[in-house]
Amino acid sequence: MSDVVLHADHLIAGYIPGINILNGCTMEVQDGELIGIIGPNGAGKSTFLKALFGLVPVTEGTVTLAGEDITNLRADQLVRRGVGFVPQTNNVFPSLTILENMEMGAFQAPKKINEQFDRIVEIFPVLGERRNQRCASLSGGERQMVAMARALMMDPKVLLLDEPSAGLSPMRQDETFLRTRAINKTGVTVIMVEQNARRCLQIADRGYVLDQGTTAYSGTGQELLHDPKVIELYLGTLGA
């Protein structure tokens, strides 16, 4: 089995001191995996991703990246170490062009911009064709594409995606899942939080179910898709 690239060990975290959203989340991710995180609203899924990326303070527990402790490091430090993050909302600079947004993704390594841009538009060819278009004029699905591409500009080892299909039409949702898998196949480890639980588990190597800030279930994507308890408790109320 591949080496562990990211390990979160019993994370306790929250936005307000003394009020915890995460209550002992644990997750181990192997190099090259696509991990899906599902669960009911308020389970702590997005908070978990933000805690991994230093946006929510971890008060107990540790996060390691390839064996290095990265708990509570700043987002810019994590980007330099190989972690990318795509938030659910406000994830592009609308007044900038597609190219300028992607350049912002590599502002810490400007010499990489041309090489990385050429590589990434192989996954997102429409971005190369429309590189000079301002993001304010893009649809939600197109903005999501730009946000994912921008996060890839620093060539991350691990990409964190927070609800990438949220608010998109069914067709755009499916395109997003296909692109996510395509990114993963280039060697990038992907950890994805999703409300579209069934579709997420269909493409995931492994999945975790979060509930009330803890890890309730884990297994391969197919195991969770067909687990009677997961179906009864979660898949029946989450997006089909």
C-alpha positions in Angstrom: 0.0 0.0 0.0 1.2 3.6 -0.7 2.6 5.7 2.0 0.4 7.8 4.2 0.4 11.4 2.8 -2.0 13.0 5.3 -3.0 11.9 8.8 -5.5 13.7 11.1 -5.5 12.3 14.6 -8.4 13.0 16.9 -9.0 16.6 15.9 -10.9 18.8 18.3 -11.6 22.2 16.7 -14.2 25.0 16.5 -14.7 28.6 15.6 -15.4 29.9 19.1 -13.2 28.9 22.1 -14.9 26.3 24.2 -17.5 25.4 21.5 -16.2 22.5 19.5 -17.5 21.5 16.1 -15.0 18.7 15.7 -15.0 16.2 18.5 -12.2 13.8 17.7 -12.1 13.4 13.9 -9.5 10.9 12.7 -8.6 10.3 9.1 -5.7 8.6 7.3 -5.1 9.2 3.6 -2.8 7.2 1.4 -0.8 8.9 -1.4 -2.8 9.1 -4.6 -6.2 8.3 -3.1 -9.5 10.1 -3.7 -11.3 10.4 -0.4 -15.0 11.4 -0.1 -16.3 12.9 3.1 -20.1 12.8 3.6 -22.6 13.2 6.4 -25.6 15.2 7.4 -25.8 19.0 7.5 -23.9 20.3 10.6 -21.8 17.2 10.9 -18.6 19.2 10.7 -17.5 18.3 7.2 -16.4 21.7 6.0 -15.0 22.6 9.4 -12.8 19.5 9.1 -11.4 20.6 5.8 -10.8 24.1 7.2 -9.1 22.7 10.2 -6.7 20.7 7.9 -6.0 24.0 6.0 -5.3 26.1 9.1 -8.5 28.2 8.8 -10.1 26.8 12.0 -7.9 26.5 15.1 -7.2 22.9 16.2 -7.2 22.8 20.0 -6.4 19.1 20.4 -5.0 16.5 18.0 -2.5 16.7 15.2 -2.4 16.9 11.4 0.7 15.5 9.6 1.6 15.8 6.0 4.1 13.1 4.9 5.1 12.7 8.5 5.6 16.4 9.2 3.4 18.1 11.8 1.4 20.9 10.0 -1.2 21.5 12.7 -2.4 25.1 12.7 0.1 26.3 10.1 -1.1 29.3 8.1 -2.7 28.7 4.8 0.2 30.2 2.8 2.7 27.9 4.6 0.5 24.9 3.8 0.4 25.9 0.1 4.2 26.0 0.0 4.2 22.5 1.6 1.9 21.1 -1.1 -1.7 21.5 0.2 -4.3 23.2 -2.0 -7.8 24.3 -0.9 -10.9 25.2 -2.9 -13.6 26.8 -0.8 -17.3 26.3 -1.6 -18.1 30.0 -2.1 -16.3 33.2 -3.1 -13.6 31.0 -4.7 -12.5 33.3 -7.6 -11.5 36.9 -8.0 -14.4 38.1 -10.2 -12.7 41.3 -11.4 -9.7 39.3 -12.8 -9.5 37.2 -15.9 -9.1 33.5 -15.9 -5.4 33.8 -16.5 -5.0 36.4 -13.8 -6.8 34.1 -11.3 -4.5 31.3 -12.2 -1.5 33.5 -11.9 -2.7 34.4 -8.3 -2.6 30.6 -7.6 1.2 30.6 -8.2 2.1 34.0 -6.7 4.5 32.2 -4.3 6.3 30.6 -7.3 6.0 33.0 -10.3 8.6 31.1 -12.4 6.2 28.1 -12.5 3.3 30.0 -14.0 3.7 29.4 -17.7 4.7 25.7 -17.2 1.8 25.0 -14.8 -0.8 26.9 -16.9 0.1 24.8 -20.0 -0.2 21.6 -18.0 -3.5 22.5 -16.3 -5.3 23.6 -19.4 -4.8 20.0 -20.7 -7.3 19.1 -17.9 -9.4 22.2 -18.4 -9.0 23.1 -22.1 -11.8 25.7 -22.1 -9.8 27.8 -19.6 -6.9 28.1 -22.1 -9.3 29.1 -24.9 -11.0 31.8 -22.7 -8.0 32.8 -20.6 -8.7 36.6 -21.1 -12.3 36.5 -20.0 -13.2 38.1 -16.7 -14.5 35.7 -14.1 -17.4 38.0 -13.3 -19.0 36.8 -16.5 -18.6 33.1 -15.8 -21.3 30.7 -14.7 -21.1 28.9 -11.4 -19.7 25.8 -13.0 -17.1 27.7 -14.9 -16.0 29.6 -11.7 -15.7 26.2 -9.9 -13.4 25.1 -12.8 -11.2 28.2 -12.4 -11.0 27.7 -8.6 -9.9 24.1 -9.0 -7.4 25.1 -11.7 -6.0 27.9 -9.6 -5.4 25.6 -6.6 -3.4 23.3 -8.9 -1.0 26.0 -9.9 1.4 25.3 -7.0 1.4 21.6 -8.0 -0.1 20.3 -4.7 0.4 16.9 -3.2 -3.1 17.1 -1.6 -6.1 19.0 -2.9 -9.0 19.8 -0.5 -12.4 20.4 -2.2 -15.3 21.8 -0.2 -18.6 20.9 -1.8 -17.4 21.4 -5.4 -20.8 20.5 -6.9 -22.9 22.8 -4.6 -25.4 24.9 -6.5 -24.6 23.5 -9.9 -27.0 21.9 -12.4 -27.0 18.1 -12.6 -25.0 18.2 -15.8 -22.4 20.6 -14.3 -22.3 18.5 -11.2 -21.4 15.4 -13.2 -18.7 17.4 -15.1 -17.2 18.5 -11.7 -17.0 14.9 -10.5 -15.4 13.8 -13.7 -12.8 16.6 -13.5 -12.1 15.7 -9.9 -11.3 12.2 -10.9 -9.2 13.4 -13.8 -7.2 15.6 -11.4 -6.7 12.6 -9.1 -5.5 10.4 -11.9 -2.6 12.9 -12.5 -1.3 11.8 -9.1 -2.9 14.5 -6.9 -4.4 13.1 -3.6 -7.9 14.5 -3.3 -10.0 14.9 -0.2 -13.5 16.0 -1.1 -16.5 17.1 1.1 -19.8 16.5 -0.7 -23.5 16.7 -0.1 -24.1 14.6 -3.3 -23.1 11.5 -1.3 -24.0 8.8 -3.8 -22.1 10.4 -6.6 -19.2 11.2 -4.4 -18.9 7.6 -3.1 -19.2 6.3 -6.7 -15.9 7.9 -7.6 -14.1 7.8 -4.3 -11.5 5.2 -3.4 -12.5 5.4 0.2 -15.0 7.4 2.2 -15.6 8.7 5.7 -19.0 9.5 7.2 -18.9 12.4 9.7 -21.6 12.8 12.3 -21.7 15.3 15.2 -18.0 16.1 14.7 -16.7 12.6 14.8 -15.9 9.8 12.3 -19.0 7.6 12.3 -18.1 5.2 9.5 -15.3 4.6 7.0 -14.6 2.2 4.2 -14.2 2.0 0.5 -16.6 4.0 -1.6 -18.4 0.9 -2.7 -18.6 -0.5 0.8 -20.3 2.6 2.1 -22.6 2.8 -0.9 -24.0 -0.6 0.0 -23.7 -0.5 3.8 -27.3 -0.8 5.1 -26.6 1.5 8.1 -25.1 4.2 5.9 -28.0 3.9 3.4 -30.6 4.1 6.2 -29.0 6.9 8.2 -27.3 9.1 5.5 -27.9 8.2 1.9 -31.6 8.3 2.2 -31.5 12.0 3.2 -28.6 13.1 1.1 -28.5 13.9 -2.6 -29.2 11.0 -4.9 
